[in-house]
Amino acid sequence: MLFPLAPMLGLFLVTTPISTPAPAMILSCDMGPPPGTTGAPSVVRVFRIAPGSFQEWRPGAQRFGNNLCLSFPCVREQGHFRGVIRSSTLEVTIEADPAAGVGGWKALGASGHSRTSGPCRAQPETAGQAPHG
C-alpha cells in the first residue's frame, strides 16, 4: 500500500502487513529419574519458549523464572525456537516447532539424569494457563 502523500513529498513508502507473532509454547520435558534412584519418579521440567523468551517454571513460586535469553543463546530459525542453558559441565538444549506442535530436549555433559534426550509434551500457551508436568 502506498501512502497518498508520499509522491508529493518525493517519497515512495511501501508497507507490508505485519505478521502475527508466533505463539509461546509450553514444553513439559521428562528428563527421567536421577541416576542411582531405583523406582524414583522422573524429573519433569517445564519451559515457556517464544521468540526472544525462554523461561523455566518455578513450582515453588508458581510462576516462570527470568528470561534465560538474557544470559544464554536463544534462536528462532525457520519457525523453530531453540534455547540453550550452558554451564562448565552441562549444556541443555530445548527446542520447539510451534507449527508442528512438537518439542524436545537434549543434554550434553553431566546432567545427573538417566536420559540424555527426549521429546517434550508441547502445547501453545493460553491465557491464565498454569503449567503442569
Residue pairs with C-beta under 8 A, 6 or more apart in sequence:
1 14
1 15
2 12
2 13
2 14
3 11
3 13
3 15
6 12
6 13
21 50
21 51
22 50
22 51
22 76
22 79
22 81
22 98
23 50
23 98
23 124
23 125
24 48
24 49
24 50
24 53
24 124
24 125
25 48
25 49
25 50
25 81
25 96
25 98
25 103
25 122
25 123
25 124
25 125
26 46
26 47
26 48
26 122
26 123
26 124
26 125
26 129
26 131
27 46
27 47
27 48
27 49
27 94
27 96
27 103
27 105
27 120
27 121
27 122
28 44
28 45
28 46
28 120
28 121
28 131
28 132
28 133
29 44
29 45
29 46
29 47
29 94
29 103
29 104
29 105
29 118
29 120
29 121
30 42
30 43
30 44
30 115
30 118
30 120
30 133
31 42
31 43
31 44
31 45
31 105
31 107
31 111
31 113
31 115
31 118
32 42
32 43
32 113
32 114
32 115
32 118
33 39
33 40
33 41
33 42
33 43
33 113
33 114
34 40
34 43
34 112
34 113
34 114
35 112
35 113
35 114
43 113
44 133
45 56
45 57
45 105
45 133
46 56
46 57
46 131
46 132
46 133
47 54
47 55
47 56
47 57
47 83
47 94
47 120
48 54
48 55
48 56
48 57
48 64
48 125
48 131
49 55
49 74
49 81
49 83
49 94
49 96
49 103
50 81
50 125
51 76
51 81
52 67
52 69
52 74
52 76
53 67
53 69
53 74
54 67
54 68
54 69
54 72
54 74
54 81
54 83
54 94
55 64
55 65
55 66
55 67
55 68
56 64
56 65
56 68
57 63
57 64
57 65
57 131
58 64
58 65
62 130
64 131
68 74
68 83
68 85
69 83
72 83
72 84
72 85
72 86
73 82
73 83
73 84
73 86
74 81
74 82
74 83
74 84
75 81
75 82
75 83
76 82
79 97
79 98
79 99
80 95
80 96
80 97
81 95
81 96
81 97
81 98
82 93
82 94
82 95
82 96
83 93
83 94
83 95
84 91
84 92
84 93
84 94
85 91
85 92
85 94
87 109
89 109
89 110
90 107
90 108
90 109
90 110
90 111
91 107
91 108
91 109
92 105
92 106
92 107
92 111
93 105
93 106
93 107
94 103
94 104
94 105
94 120
95 103
95 104
95 105
96 102
96 103
96 120
96 122
97 103
97 122
98 124
101 122
101 123
101 124
102 119
102 120
102 122
103 119
103 120
103 121
103 122
104 117
104 118
104 119
104 120
105 117
105 118
105 120
106 116
106 117
107 113
107 115
107 116
107 117
108 116
